[in-house]
Amino acid sequence: MREFMDYVHSAFYEATGWSSDNSYASLNSTSDALLNFPTPQGLRLTLSSLASANFATSYQLGSVGVVDGSISYLFSSIPLRLHLTPQSEQVSLPTLLRSYKPLTPLTVTQQRNGARDQRRPSLFYGRFFLPQSQLEALVVKRITAAIQVQLSAVSAQYLRDGGTLLGLAQYCVGQYAFEGLASSDGGLLGLRGIYNFGGDAASGATDTVGERERIYGRFSTGGEIYYGTLNKSGGISLGTRFATLPAHRGTPLSATLTVNPLMGNLAASYAVVAGKQCSLATRMEFNVFSYESTWAVGMELWRKPMRSMDVPSPQRDDDGDKSAQIWRPPIERSFQAKLEWRLDKADSKPTIIATPEPERILSLAKPSAAGKGGDDEYAGVLKARLDQNMRIGVLWEGRVKSLLFSLGSGIDLRRLDKPFRTLGLEIQFSS
């Protein structure tokens, strides 16, 4: 399950108008979310809070053989309350749990960047793990509308020199973006970039109805090159992606192809929203040197909440006048309609006794709300994946009252004597 601090981190990017998916590093983010989702191990409890509009805290306690935990703090120089729902009983489940996320329109990103050029927002995040005595830190600073820098560090005894430091400079102007990185681990230096064309990235593009009905999307192509100054080794990769835009009226889809010429590896992935409640993904990899291949398939299936047909009790006005009561007959279908699994025609409606005050008339059938937020139409999601080694990952995520839960298991079909390799439950509560 997506952690609360990651949720707040994404809200910071939304508040500052930074497009986190306009990067070569996120080229396969959609297929990875459907195929590489983590399954919990053991029991883990997380308590989080947005103490103020700028400050968030999170405490985590787990048990996987030994008791461990972490303490996290996050501070943003700009308020984030308007860009997220911190209460776990009100947060939209699709916003928090959905794997297939549409691309951010480039035009909107450019406008937001220009509007916030003078603010130069910052984000500070720290996390301390116990009992490992491991420390993680992250600093994000917006320099201009198009330039952002990040500095992340990890301090742990098992790392070389006791820790590692990674710096990242990002430049994004919508149609293209570049990133330069430097790491103390091996003296790594790298450069990667992405260029967008077609769809909303085309010069003078207009969002017309005809384009929406066709395959309306954006092409993104780019590459990365890196070199380790200490171990004298490097690498290069190239990739391209086509993904439909939110304005597309047809089936949302995303297709990606990446190539690593030095290692001889080719990978192709495809993700599609097969229905309002179902998303599918597949990935194929092939190595031209060893002729080895791998594949994986994944899906997520959303479940709607149980809805009941409630018949409201008779209403009366404020002074208790029973003459204002409204009788509402229960909804009934004809026998032929039941056989054909349909409702009766629109002209077959139950009769409602009219009253002098028509604004008192309520709907005959009122579906029960899925959550206190009132706009959440799903109760949970089931995620599953399968790879060429017959390993299955199953994850069920949802909400019970004010608690968010994630129940999952890793299954190895080649070990039928002990198929369940991992089993875990995560529970989160935020306020």
C-alpha positions in Angstrom: 0.0 0.0 0.0 1.1 3.5 -0.7 2.5 5.0 2.4 1.1 8.2 3.9 4.4 10.1 3.4 4.5 9.2 -0.3 1.0 10.5 -0.6 2.0 13.8 1.0 5.1 13.9 -1.2 2.9 13.7 -4.3 0.7 16.4 -2.9 3.8 18.7 -2.7 4.4 18.1 -6.4 0.8 18.9 -7.2 0.8 22.0 -5.1 4.0 23.3 -6.9 2.9 22.3 -10.4 5.7 19.8 -10.9 5.0 16.9 -13.2 6.6 13.8 -11.6 5.6 11.6 -14.6 7.5 13.7 -17.2 10.7 11.9 -16.5 12.7 9.1 -18.1 12.8 7.4 -14.7 9.0 7.1 -14.7 8.7 5.7 -18.3 7.5 2.3 -17.0 5.7 3.6 -13.9 2.2 2.3 -15.0 3.3 -1.2 -15.9 5.6 -1.4 -12.8 2.7 -0.5 -10.5 0.6 -3.3 -12.0 3.4 -5.9 -12.1 5.8 -5.1 -9.4 3.6 -4.1 -6.5 5.0 -5.2 -3.1 3.2 -7.7 -0.9 3.3 -7.1 2.9 5.3 -9.4 5.2 4.2 -10.0 8.8 2.1 -7.5 10.6 2.6 -3.8 10.3 0.7 -0.8 11.8 1.2 2.8 10.7 -0.2 5.9 12.4 0.1 9.1 10.5 -1.2 12.7 10.9 -1.1 16.0 9.0 -0.6 18.0 12.2 -0.7 21.3 10.3 -1.0 22.4 6.7 2.8 22.3 6.5 3.9 19.5 8.9 3.2 15.7 8.8 4.3 12.8 11.0 4.2 9.1 10.7 4.9 6.2 13.1 5.3 2.6 12.0 5.5 -0.6 14.0 6.1 -4.0 12.5 6.8 -7.6 13.3 8.7 -9.8 10.8 10.5 -12.2 13.1 11.7 -9.3 15.2 9.9 -6.1 16.2 11.0 -3.1 14.3 9.6 0.3 13.4 10.3 3.8 12.1 9.5 7.5 12.8 9.0 10.0 10.0 8.7 13.7 9.8 7.9 15.9 6.8 7.8 19.7 6.5 6.7 21.7 3.4 7.2 25.4 3.0 3.8 25.7 1.3 0.5 24.4 2.8 -0.7 21.1 1.4 -4.1 20.7 3.1 -5.9 21.8 -0.1 -4.2 19.2 -2.2 -4.8 16.0 -0.1 -7.3 14.4 2.2 -5.4 13.3 5.3 -8.2 11.5 7.0 -8.1 7.8 6.2 -11.9 7.4 6.4 -12.4 10.1 3.8 -9.5 9.7 1.3 -10.6 8.5 -2.1 -9.4 4.9 -2.5 -8.8 5.2 -6.3 -6.6 8.2 -5.7 -4.6 6.3 -3.1 -4.5 2.8 -4.5 -5.1 2.8 -8.3 -2.1 1.6 -10.2 -3.0 3.0 -13.6 -2.8 6.8 -13.4 -3.3 9.0 -16.4 -0.6 11.4 -17.6 -0.5 15.0 -16.3 -1.4 17.4 -19.1 1.7 19.3 -20.1 -0.2 22.6 -20.7 -1.6 22.5 -17.1 1.9 21.9 -15.7 3.4 24.8 -17.6 0.7 27.2 -16.3 1.2 26.1 -12.7 4.9 26.4 -13.0 4.6 30.0 -14.2 2.2 30.9 -11.5 4.5 29.7 -8.7 7.8 30.8 -10.1 8.5 33.3 -7.3 7.6 31.0 -4.4 10.6 28.6 -4.5 9.0 26.0 -2.3 11.0 23.4 -0.3 10.3 20.0 1.3 12.2 18.4 4.1 11.7 14.7 5.0 13.4 12.4 7.5 12.9 8.8 8.6 14.6 6.9 11.4 14.5 3.1 11.5 14.7 1.1 14.8 16.4 -1.0 15.9 18.7 -0.8 12.8 19.7 2.8 13.6 19.2 3.6 9.9 18.5 7.2 8.9 17.0 8.4 5.6 16.7 12.1 4.6 15.3 14.0 1.6 15.5 17.6 0.6 13.6 19.0 -2.4 14.1 22.6 -3.5 12.4 24.5 -6.3 14.9 27.0 -7.8 12.8 28.3 -10.7 9.7 27.3 -12.6 11.7 24.8 -14.6 14.5 23.8 -12.3 14.3 21.6 -9.2 17.0 20.0 -7.1 16.8 17.0 -4.8 19.3 15.7 -2.3 18.8 12.3 -0.6 21.0 10.5 1.9 21.0 7.1 3.7 23.1 6.4 6.8 23.5 2.7 7.8 26.3 0.5 9.0 25.9 -2.1 6.2 26.7 0.6 3.5 30.1 1.4 2.3 31.6 4.3 4.3 28.5 4.1 6.5 26.2 5.8 4.1 25.5 7.2 0.6 24.5 10.5 -0.9 22.6 11.2 -4.1 22.1 14.5 -5.8 19.6 15.1 -8.6 19.1 18.3 -10.7 16.0 18.4 -12.8 15.0 20.7 -15.7 11.5 20.5 -17.1 9.8 22.8 -19.5 6.9 20.5 -20.4 7.8 19.3 -23.9 11.2 18.0 -22.8 13.0 17.4 -19.5 16.6 16.5 -18.4 18.0 15.2 -15.2 21.6 15.0 -14.0 22.6 12.9 -11.1 25.6 12.2 -8.9 26.0 9.6 -6.2 28.8 8.9 -3.7 28.2 5.1 -4.2 30.8 4.2 -6.7 31.2 7.8 -7.8 28.3 7.4 -10.2 27.5 10.2 -12.7 24.5 10.1 -15.0 22.4 12.1 -17.4 18.9 11.2 -18.7 16.3 13.0 -20.6 12.9 12.7 -22.3 11.2 14.4 -25.2 7.4 14.5 -25.8 5.6 14.9 -29.1 2.1 14.4 -30.3 -1.0 15.0 -28.4 -0.8 18.0 -26.0 3.0 18.2 -26.7 2.5 19.2 -30.3 3.0 22.9 -31.1 -0.4 24.6 -31.4 -2.2 21.5 -30.3 -5.9 22.0 -29.6 -8.1 19.6 -27.7 -10.9 19.0 -30.2 -13.7 16.5 -29.9 -12.5 14.7 -33.0 -9.1 14.1 -31.5 -10.6 12.8 -28.3 -12.6 10.1 -30.2 -9.5 8.9 -32.0 -6.4 7.5 -30.3 -5.4 10.7 -28.7 -2.2 10.4 -26.7 1.4 11.5 -26.2 4.6 9.9 -27.4 7.6 10.2 -25.1 11.1 9.0 -26.0 14.4 9.4 -24.3 17.5 7.7 -22.8 20.0 7.7 -20.0 23.8 7.3 -19.8 25.7 6.7 -16.6 29.3 6.0 -15.6 30.9 4.9 -12.3 34.2 6.7 -11.8 35.4 4.3 -9.1 34.6 1.0 -10.7 35.2 2.2 -14.2 31.9 0.8 -15.6 28.9 2.4 -17.3 25.7 1.8 -19.1 23.2 3.2 -21.5 19.5 2.7 -22.2 16.9 4.0 -24.7 13.1 3.9 -24.4 9.9 5.2 -25.8 6.3 5.3 -24.6 2.9 6.0 -26.0 0.1 6.8 -23.5 -3.4 8.2 -24.0 -4.2 11.5 -22.4 -7.1 12.1 -20.0 -9.1 13.9 -22.7 -9.1 10.7 -24.8 -12.7 9.3 -24.9 -11.7 5.7 -25.8 -9.9 3.0 -23.8 -6.9 4.3 -21.8 -3.7 2.5 -22.6 0.1 2.8 -22.3 2.8 0.9 -24.3 6.5 1.1 -23.6 9.6 -0.3 -25.2 13.1 0.0 -23.6 16.5 -1.2 -25.0 19.8 -1.7 -23.2 22.3 -2.2 -26.1 25.3 -3.0 -23.9 23.6 -5.8 -22.1 21.5 -6.9 -25.1 18.2 -6.6 -23.2 14.9 -5.6 -24.7 11.7 -5.1 -22.7 8.2 -4.3 -23.9 5.2 -3.6 -21.6 1.6 -2.8 -22.2 -1.1 -1.6 -19.8 -4.8 -1.0 -20.5 -7.9 -0.1 -18.6 -10.1 -2.9 -19.7 -13.1 -1.5 -17.9 -14.2 0.9 -15.3 -13.3 -1.7 -12.6 -10.4 -3.6 -14.2 -6.9 -2.8 -15.4 -4.5 -5.3 -17.1 -0.8 -5.2 -17.8 1.8 -7.5 -19.4 5.6 -7.4 -19.9 8.0 -9.3 -22.1 11.8 -9.2 -21.8 14.4 -10.9 -24.1 18.2 -10.9 -24.1 19.8 -11.2 -27.5 23.1 -12.6 -26.1 21.8 -15.4 -23.9 18.4 -15.9 -25.6 16.8 -15.9 -22.2 13.3 -14.4 -21.9 10.9 -13.5 -19.1 7.3 -12.5 -18.9 4.8 -11.3 -16.4 1.1 -10.5 -16.4 -0.9 -8.5 -13.8 -4.3 -7.1 -13.1 -6.3 -5.0 -10.6 -10.0 -5.5 -10.1 -12.0 -3.0 -8.1 -15.0 -3.9 -6.0 -17.9 -1.6 -5.5 -19.5 -1.3 -2.1 -22.7 -3.2 -1.2 -25.7 -0.9 -2.0 -29.0 -1.3 -0.4 -32.4 0.0 -1.5 -33.5 2.0 1.5 -37.1 3.1 1.8 -37.2 6.3 3.8 -39.6 6.7 6.6 -42.5 9.1 6.3 -41.4 12.8 6.6 -43.2 15.5 8.5 -42.8 19.2 8.7 -41.2 21.0 11.6 -44.5 21.5 13.4 -45.4 17.8 13.3 -48.1 18.0 10.7 -48.8 14.5 9.5 -50.6 15.7 6.4 -47.2 16.4 4.9 -46.2 12.8 5.0 -45.0 11.2 1.8 -45.6 7.5 1.0 -42.9 5.9 -1.1 -43.7 2.5 -2.5 -40.9 0.0 -2.9 -39.3 -0.4 -6.4 -40.7 -3.5 -8.2 -39.9 -4.9 -11.5 -42.2 -6.9 -13.7 -41.7 -10.7 -14.0 -40.5 -10.4 -17.7 -37.9 -7.7 -16.7 -36.5 -10.0 -14.0 -36.1 -12.9 -16.5 -34.3 -10.6 -18.9 -32.1 -9.1 -16.2 -33.2 -5.5 -16.9 -35.2 -2.7 -15.4 -38.6 -1.8 -16.7 -38.9 0.9 -19.3 -38.7 4.5 -18.2 -42.5 5.0 -18.6 -43.1 2.3 -15.9 -42.7 4.3 -12.7 -44.3 3.8 -9.3 -46.8 6.4 -8.3 -45.9 9.0 -5.8 -48.5 10.9 -3.8 -47.9 14.6 -4.5 -47.7 17.1 -1.7 -48.0 20.9 -1.6 -44.2 21.0 -1.0 -42.5 19.2 -3.9 -39.0 20.0 -2.6 -39.7 17.4 0.2 -39.8 14.6 -2.3 -36.7 12.4 -2.0 -35.5 9.7 -4.4 -37.2 6.2 -4.1 -33.9 4.4 -3.9 -31.0 5.9 -2.1 -27.7 4.0 -2.3 -25.6 3.8 0.8 -22.4 5.8 0.8 -19.2 3.8 0.6 -17.4 6.1 2.9 -17.8 9.3 5.0 -16.3 11.2 2.2 -19.5 10.6 0.1 -17.7 10.4 -3.3 -15.9 7.1 -3.0 -17.6 4.6 -5.3 -15.3 1.7 -4.5 -14.8 -0.5 -1.4 -11.4 -2.1 -2.3 -9.2 -3.5 -5.0 -7.7 -6.9 -5.7 -4.3 -7.0 -7.4 -2.6 -10.1 -8.8 0.4 -11.0 -10.9 2.1 -14.1 -12.4 5.5 -14.5 -13.9 7.4 -17.2 -15.9 8.6 -18.9 -12.7 5.0 -19.6 -11.7 5.2 -17.1 -8.8 2.0 -15.4 -7.9 1.5 -12.2 -6.0 -1.9 -11.4 -4.5 -2.9 -8.2 -2.7 -6.2 -7.1 -1.4 -6.5 -3.4 -0.3 -9.4 -1.5 1.0 -10.9 0.2 4.0 -12.8 -0.9 7.1 -14.3 2.0 9.0 -11.4 4.4 9.5 -8.7 1.9 8.8 -6.9 1.2 5.6 -5.7 -2.3 5.2 -3.5 -4.3 2.8 -3.5 -8.1 2.9 -1.2 -10.0 0.6 0.7 -13.1 0.0 3.5 -14.4 -2.3 2.8 -17.9 -3.7 5.2 -20.2 -5.4 3.4 -22.9 -7.5 6.6 -24.9 -8.0 6.7 -25.5 -4.2 3.3 -27.1 -3.7 4.4 -28.5 -0.4 5.0 -24.9 0.9 3.4 -22.6 -1.6 2.9 -19.6 0.6 6.3 -17.9 0.7 5.2 -14.6 2.3 2.0 -13.5 4.1 1.4 -10.2 5.7 -1.1 -7.5 6.8 -0.6 -3.8 6.9 -3.0 -1.4 8.7 -2.9 2.4 8.3 -4.7 5.2 10.1 -4.2 8.8 9.4 -5.9 12.0 10.6 
